[in-house]
């Protein structure tokens, strides 16, 4: 059962499913599996009427976040006052604390005397984040980051050109919900995406990073803290003037756009006056992963509720937990586990469910399945499903290969989950576009789901069309692959800030 009862489809499910989901022709399943698929389809399918209902509430939560502080969707002010001119130049360092890696980049911006494709240069090293760090302590986090930054500076020889007295500007991409009183300040509100490091929430991550840098006397000057969505917006606008929204559909999900200052009602008079001197707009980091934390419209299934209850922050990031990459593989695991427990799949012989030792498989290991598995199943369009069969056998550590019908069912479930995710992702961007009167332009999207999930773009575009009332082929708002926001985008924000300081210092 879902949280909300609205599940109309009218047509016989099996007939409409193939077309609705763009499923490649499927063998008919044994009646018990067909019945399970019908049930899951009813739970996961979001008809246009549901999308409209979600967007309606989304619009009002976005507006509330602009009007007042401490709302469910935070709509954080970022102090990024304009999109780049495309002529920003110089050399910068950036740090990006992602879900899996810490990326350190040395970015050179050439400005518009170079063709679009060669305006930026990037040298980057990725350092794997030990999983213990994600649930460790604040000193361990800052020590890890500063040590890797020091290693990068040593290995690239940058220490020969810069010193603590003549530092290289540093930008920090920190993609968690933060309030920002200035561009170089960011107070973490709550960890998301499975991070749970003690002692960081409620503190200024810029100050902590600065302290770690100063202890090691590193030749860098932290000038900005940037969300990955703001990075995507800025990096893409550097070479594509049609960019209207920066979005991330990856481990987490979120978007940023340039809002008119008059739309940000919650700004104090002082803030507004200061901002107005620097431009008529400001980038807003929506933090819409928190949409509908009150659970008023999102049709959560029992398994969505289970994911939430077992997460480090139950009750938070309700939207993200249904739409983002971190959770899609987990949802798939829980659906299969439920089917296996009830003896519907993977059990052989007369003993039924008891013949399968679930604990010997990966089905009982939380977060054992990556969203990449769903993508790989979707890409297997051969009728024998040989690739899916082998993949399920090995990834789930099953004692024997799944039957053809089980593989077909698993593949259909992967599609159901991915389609629901993509349609939800469209709701957030559609709500922004409707609220801000954005009628055309490019949504610069980054993240593993946007980049690697087959069909995401088409499903997202179709849902946008249903909500906004246009034919998909004619779509005036298009999803495009974002430029590197966390590296290049962050460096461009640093460049704009360095230019601004020089300009305002000289005034
Ligand atoms: C974070 C956002 C981020 C998004 C995508 C969410 O969990 O709260 O700040 O933009 O993930 O990475």
Boltz pocket constraint, residues with backbone or C-beta under 6 A from the ligand:
constraints:
  - pocket:
      binder: B
      contacts: [[A, 174], [A, 175], [A, 176], [A, 177], [A, 190], [A, 192], [A, 193], [A, 227], [A, 228], [A, 229], [A, 248], [A, 250], [A, 251], [A, 252], [A, 253], [A, 254], [A, 255], [A, 287], [A, 289], [A, 320]]
      max_distance: 6.0
